[in-house]
Amino acid sequence: MTNNEIANLLLIVVGLLFTFLLVLFGVLAFIKFKSSKKEQTSNTEKIDSGKSKVQQSYNIQSIFNFMEFEKIEDNMIVQKNGRKFLMVVSCQGINFDLMSAVEKNSVEQGFTQFLNTLRNPIQIYIQTRTVNLTNSINTYKEKINMLKDNLNQKEFEYNRRVRSGNYDNKQLDAQRFEVVKARNLYEYGTDIINNTQRMSLNRNILTKQYFIVLSYYPEEANNSVYSKEEISGIAFSELYTRAQSTISLLSVCGVNGKVLDSNELAELLYTAYNRDEAEVYDLNKAISSGYDSLYTTSQDVLEKKMEELDKQIEMDAINAANEAIIAVRQEREIERQFREKQKDYDNLVESTAKDILDENEDVLGEEAVEEAKQKLVEQRYTRRKSKAKEVELDEQKKTKRTRRTTKSA
């Protein structure tokens, strides 16, 4: 290779290196420009966010503004400031898979008829709930306490008979059989309680409840001159008619339904808005614990005492009046019995005397008793005659006194 070729080759290499260095410097300058621009943007955002944090203000609103209903009244849910009313029908599901082919066909035809006869929009709502076995457990515990008391009574009676020694082996065996039967029943009930309590710990036991929601709008009345009370009454009447029609149509499918009352509607909404809490703290517990007491204004203590005093006075007055009425009735009854006895004095004496003679007939003899009874009749006649004379003499004396008074006047 000649010197000229070597020089040309070196020039080419130097040119390539210079070009590479220029490209490298360009890339580094571009990267630095991008990073500086990002820093400026981030600083600007920080300044803007700081300003916004300083200037931001919160608008405190009531939780009721975020709920889809306003109140519950007359078994209806009121929405949109009285511009929409809802009534809910609870439906009892049927096990379609266990039915025969004929029954399935009948249910399908009934449901088709139900859909074809609808004249108003409906909404089918399915709510999944955890099975709450608290009420069942409490009922079981009450029954178990009764079984335990019965077992204690049986054992006490058996021990009493054994200690007395007045019963034979057959009677003791019968009583021992009653004790064993009561003990077996108590142990069986206790086992049911334990199994039910263990089952209640499993939160995976779910149940589904089915509802049909019916709606009504005041615009359907075609008149805007009604008051709110009248609109509420019209809505209730219309919704109740639709609900009963829906229930009768569902009965063709074998599905039973009922209209939810206000308390059941409250429980439905409570479960919908409190999914987790409703599993362990249902609506009944919340109401009984006075959960809304923090949101109400309490009465004055003296006013409460005054109300309690008024109630106590009323109760004591009612009890006193009842006791007085009972006492008066008893006194009147005693007076009436006394007057009747006094009026029928002679007959009572005679009948009592005859009873005494009949009791002692074996000692006195039948003939003597009959003569004595005849004597009693004669004595009664004599007493009546003497009383009649006494009454006549009293009348004569009164007449004479009256005449004397008249002459003196």
C-alpha positions in Angstrom: 0.0 0.0 0.0 1.4 3.4 -0.9 1.7 6.4 1.3 -1.1 8.2 -0.5 -3.5 5.4 0.1 -2.6 5.3 3.8 -3.2 9.0 4.1 -6.6 8.8 2.4 -7.6 6.0 4.7 -6.6 8.0 7.8 -8.6 11.0 6.6 -11.6 8.8 6.2 -11.3 7.4 9.7 -10.8 10.8 11.2 -13.9 12.1 9.4 -16.0 9.3 10.7 -14.8 9.8 14.2 -15.6 13.5 14.0 -19.1 12.8 12.6 -19.7 10.3 15.4 -18.7 12.9 18.0 -21.0 15.5 16.5 -23.9 13.1 16.6 -23.1 12.2 20.2 -22.9 15.8 21.3 -26.3 16.5 19.6 -28.0 13.6 21.5 -26.6 14.7 24.8 -27.8 18.3 24.2 -31.3 17.0 23.3 -31.5 14.8 26.5 -30.4 17.7 28.7 -33.0 20.0 27.1 -35.8 17.5 27.7 -34.8 17.0 31.4 -34.7 20.7 32.1 -38.1 21.2 30.5 -39.6 18.4 32.7 -38.2 20.0 35.8 -39.7 23.3 34.9 -43.1 21.6 34.2 -43.0 19.7 37.6 -42.1 22.9 39.5 -45.0 24.7 37.8 -47.4 21.9 38.7 -46.2 22.0 42.3 -46.7 25.7 42.5 -50.2 25.4 40.9 -51.2 22.5 43.2 -50.0 24.5 46.2 -52.1 27.4 45.2 -55.1 25.1 44.6 -54.7 23.5 48.0 -54.8 26.9 49.6 -57.8 28.1 47.6 -59.8 24.8 47.8 -62.9 24.8 50.0 -65.3 22.0 51.0 -69.0 22.2 50.7 -70.5 20.2 53.6 -73.8 18.5 52.6 -76.2 16.1 54.3 -75.9 12.4 53.6 -79.6 12.4 52.6 -78.7 14.4 49.4 -76.8 11.3 48.2 -79.5 8.8 48.9 -82.0 7.8 46.2 -85.0 8.2 48.5 -86.4 10.8 50.9 -88.7 9.0 53.3 -90.9 6.0 53.8 -94.6 6.5 54.5 -97.8 4.5 54.0 -95.8 1.5 52.9 -94.3 3.5 50.1 -90.8 4.9 49.3 -91.0 8.5 48.3 -88.4 9.8 45.8 -87.5 13.0 44.0 -89.4 15.3 46.5 -92.7 13.5 46.0 -92.4 13.2 42.3 -92.1 9.4 42.4 -93.6 6.7 44.6 -92.5 3.1 45.0 -94.2 0.1 46.4 -92.4 -3.3 46.8 -93.9 -6.8 46.6 -91.9 -9.5 48.2 -92.0 -12.8 46.3 -91.4 -16.3 47.6 -89.3 -18.3 45.1 -90.1 -21.8 43.9 -87.7 -24.6 43.0 -88.3 -24.9 39.3 -85.7 -27.8 38.9 -87.6 -30.2 41.1 -90.9 -29.8 39.2 -92.2 -32.2 36.7 -92.5 -31.4 33.1 -96.2 -30.6 33.4 -95.6 -28.3 36.4 -92.8 -26.5 34.6 -95.0 -26.0 31.6 -97.8 -24.6 33.8 -95.4 -22.2 35.5 -94.0 -21.0 32.2 -97.5 -20.4 30.9 -98.5 -18.5 34.0 -95.4 -16.3 33.8 -96.1 -15.6 30.1 -99.6 -14.6 31.1 -98.1 -12.4 33.8 -95.8 -10.6 31.3 -98.6 -10.2 28.7 -101.0 -8.6 31.2 -98.5 -6.0 32.5 -99.7 -2.5 31.9 -97.1 -0.7 34.0 -93.3 -0.9 34.2 -91.9 -3.1 36.9 -88.4 -3.7 38.3 -87.3 -7.1 39.5 -84.8 -6.7 42.4 -82.9 -9.6 44.0 -81.1 -9.1 47.3 -78.6 -11.5 48.6 -78.3 -11.7 52.4 -76.3 -13.7 54.8 -78.5 -16.2 56.8 -79.0 -14.7 60.3 -79.6 -17.6 62.7 -79.7 -15.4 65.9 -83.5 -15.5 66.2 -83.5 -19.3 65.8 -80.8 -19.7 68.3 -82.6 -17.6 70.9 -85.8 -19.5 70.3 -83.9 -22.8 70.7 -82.3 -21.6 74.0 -85.7 -20.7 75.4 -87.0 -24.2 74.5 -83.8 -25.8 76.0 -84.4 -23.9 79.3 -87.9 -25.3 79.4 -86.6 -28.8 78.8 -84.0 -28.4 81.6 -86.6 -27.3 84.0 -88.8 -30.3 83.1 -85.8 -32.6 83.6 -85.0 -31.1 87.0 -88.7 -31.6 88.1 -88.6 -35.2 86.9 -85.4 -36.0 88.7 -86.7 -34.3 91.9 -89.9 -36.3 91.8 -88.0 -39.5 91.2 -85.6 -38.9 94.1 -88.5 -38.0 96.4 -90.3 -41.2 95.6 -87.1 -43.2 96.2 -86.6 -41.5 99.6 -90.2 -41.9 100.7 -90.2 -45.7 100.2 -94.0 -45.6 99.6 -93.8 -46.7 95.9 -93.2 -50.1 94.5 -90.6 -51.0 91.8 -93.1 -50.7 89.0 -93.9 -47.1 89.9 -90.3 -46.2 90.4 -89.4 -47.8 87.0 -92.1 -45.7 85.3 -90.8 -42.5 86.9 -87.2 -43.5 86.0 -88.3 -43.9 82.4 -89.8 -40.4 82.4 -86.4 -39.0 83.7 -84.4 -40.8 81.0 -86.8 -39.6 78.3 -86.5 -36.0 79.6 -82.7 -36.2 79.7 -82.5 -37.6 76.2 -84.7 -34.8 74.9 -82.6 -32.2 76.7 -79.3 -33.6 75.3 -80.8 -33.8 71.8 -81.9 -30.1 72.0 -78.4 -29.1 73.4 -76.8 -30.8 70.4 -79.0 -28.9 68.0 -78.1 -25.6 69.7 -74.4 -26.3 69.4 -74.7 -27.3 65.7 -76.7 -24.2 64.9 -74.2 -21.9 66.6 -71.4 -23.5 64.7 -73.4 -23.1 61.5 -74.0 -19.4 62.3 -70.2 -18.8 62.3 -70.1 -19.7 58.6 -70.7 -16.4 56.7 -70.9 -18.2 53.4 -74.5 -19.3 54.0 -76.4 -17.0 51.8 -80.1 -16.6 50.8 -81.7 -14.7 48.0 -84.9 -12.7 48.4 -86.9 -11.6 45.4 -88.8 -8.3 45.1 -90.9 -6.6 42.4 -90.8 -2.8 42.5 -93.8 -0.9 41.3 -93.6 2.9 40.5 -96.1 5.7 40.3 -95.6 9.3 39.1 -98.0 12.1 40.0 -98.1 13.1 36.3 -100.2 10.0 35.7 -103.1 11.7 37.5 -103.4 14.2 34.7 -104.1 17.0 37.1 -101.7 19.4 38.9 -104.1 20.9 41.3 -103.8 18.2 43.9 -102.1 18.9 47.2 -99.2 16.7 48.5 -101.5 14.8 50.8 -104.0 14.1 48.0 -101.2 13.0 45.7 -99.8 10.7 48.3 -103.3 9.1 48.8 -103.8 8.7 45.1 -100.3 7.1 44.7 -101.0 4.7 47.6 -104.4 3.7 46.1 -103.0 3.2 42.6 -99.9 1.3 43.8 -101.8 -0.9 46.1 -104.2 -1.9 43.3 -101.3 -2.7 41.0 -99.6 -4.7 43.8 -102.6 -6.8 44.4 -103.0 -7.4 40.7 -99.4 -8.4 40.5 -99.8 -10.8 43.4 -102.8 -12.5 41.9 -101.1 -12.9 38.6 -98.0 -14.4 40.3 -100.1 -16.8 42.2 -100.9 -18.5 38.8 -97.2 -19.4 38.6 -97.2 -20.7 42.1 -95.3 -17.7 43.5 -96.7 -16.2 46.6 -96.3 -12.5 47.3 -97.1 -9.8 49.8 -96.8 -6.0 50.0 -93.9 -4.8 52.3 -95.0 -2.5 55.1 -93.0 0.5 56.2 -90.8 -1.4 58.6 -90.0 -4.1 56.1 -89.1 -1.4 53.5 -86.8 0.2 56.0 -85.1 -3.1 56.6 -84.8 -3.6 52.8 -83.1 -0.2 52.4 -81.0 -0.7 55.5 -79.6 -3.9 54.1 -79.0 -2.4 50.7 -77.0 0.6 52.1 -75.3 -1.4 54.9 -74.2 -4.7 53.3 -71.5 -5.6 55.8 -73.1 -4.2 59.0 -76.4 -5.8 58.3 -74.9 -9.2 58.6 -74.0 -8.7 62.3 -76.1 -5.7 63.2 -79.6 -5.9 61.7 -82.2 -3.2 61.7 -84.1 -4.5 64.7 -81.0 -4.3 66.8 -80.2 -0.8 65.5 -83.7 0.4 66.4 -83.8 -1.2 69.8 -80.3 0.3 70.7 -81.5 3.8 69.9 -79.1 4.4 67.1 -80.8 7.6 66.1 -80.6 9.2 69.6 -77.5 11.1 68.6 -79.3 12.9 65.8 -82.3 14.0 67.9 -82.8 16.8 70.4 -83.5 15.4 73.9 -86.3 16.7 76.0 -85.7 18.7 79.2 -85.2 16.4 82.2 -88.1 18.1 84.2 -90.4 17.6 81.2 -89.6 13.9 81.1 -90.1 13.6 84.9 -93.4 15.5 84.5 -94.6 13.0 81.8 -93.6 10.0 83.9 -95.4 11.5 86.9 -98.5 12.1 84.8 -98.4 8.5 83.6 -98.0 7.2 87.1 -100.9 9.4 88.4 -103.1 8.1 85.6 -102.2 4.4 86.3 -102.7 4.9 90.1 -106.0 6.6 89.4 -107.2 3.8 87.2 -106.2 1.2 89.8 -107.9 3.1 92.6 -111.1 3.5 90.5 -111.1 -0.3 89.7 -110.6 -1.2 93.3 -113.4 1.2 94.3 -115.8 -0.3 91.7 -114.9 -3.8 92.8 -115.5 -2.9 96.5 -118.8 -1.3 95.7 -119.9 -4.3 93.7 -118.9 -6.7 96.6 -120.8 -4.5 99.1 -123.9 -4.5 96.9 -123.6 -8.2 96.4 -123.3 -8.8 100.2 -126.3 -6.5 100.8 -128.4 -8.3 98.2 -127.5 -11.7 99.7 -128.3 -10.3 103.2 -131.7 -8.9 102.1 -132.6 -12.2 100.3 -131.7 -14.2 103.4 -133.6 -11.8 105.7 -136.7 -11.9 103.4 -136.6 -15.7 103.2 -135.7 -16.2 106.8 -138.5 -18.5 107.7 -138.1 -20.8 104.7 -134.3 -21.0 105.3 -134.9 -21.9 109.0 -137.5 -24.6 108.0 -135.3 -26.1 105.2 -132.3 -26.2 107.5 -134.3 -27.8 110.2 -135.6 -30.5 107.7 -132.0 -31.2 106.7 -131.0 -31.7 110.3 -133.9 -34.1 110.8 -133.0 -36.0 107.6 -129.4 -36.4 108.8 -130.5 -37.8 112.1 -133.3 -40.0 110.8 -131.5 -43.2 111.7 -131.4 -42.1 115.4 -134.8 -40.4 115.7 -136.8 -42.8 113.5 -138.7 -42.2 110.3 -142.1 -41.6 112.0 -140.7 -39.1 114.5 -139.0 -37.3 111.7 -142.2 -37.0 109.6 -144.1 -35.7 112.6 -141.4 -33.2 113.3 -141.5 -32.0 109.7 -145.3 -31.6 110.0 -144.7 -29.7 113.2 -142.4 -27.4 111.4 -145.1 -26.6 108.8 -147.5 -25.8 111.6 -145.0 -23.6 113.3 -144.3 -21.7 110.1 -148.0 -21.1 109.7 -148.3 -19.9 113.3 -145.3 -17.5 112.8 -146.8 -16.1 109.6 -150.1 -15.6 111.4 -148.5 -13.8 114.3 -146.4 -11.6 112.0 -149.6 -10.7 110.1 -151.3 -9.7 113.4 -148.2 -7.6 114.4 -148.3 -5.9 111.1 -152.0 -5.2 111.5 -151.5 -3.8 115.0 -148.7 -1.6 113.7 -150.9 -0.2 111.0 -153.7 0.5 113.5 -151.2 2.3 115.8 -150.0 4.4 112.9 -153.6 5.3 112.0 -154.4 6.3 115.5 -151.2 8.5 115.7 -152.2 10.1 112.4 -155.7 10.9 113.7 -154.4 12.4 116.9 -151.9 14.6 115.0 -154.8 15.8 112.8 -157.1 16.6 115.7 -154.3 18.5 117.5 -153.5 20.5 114.4 
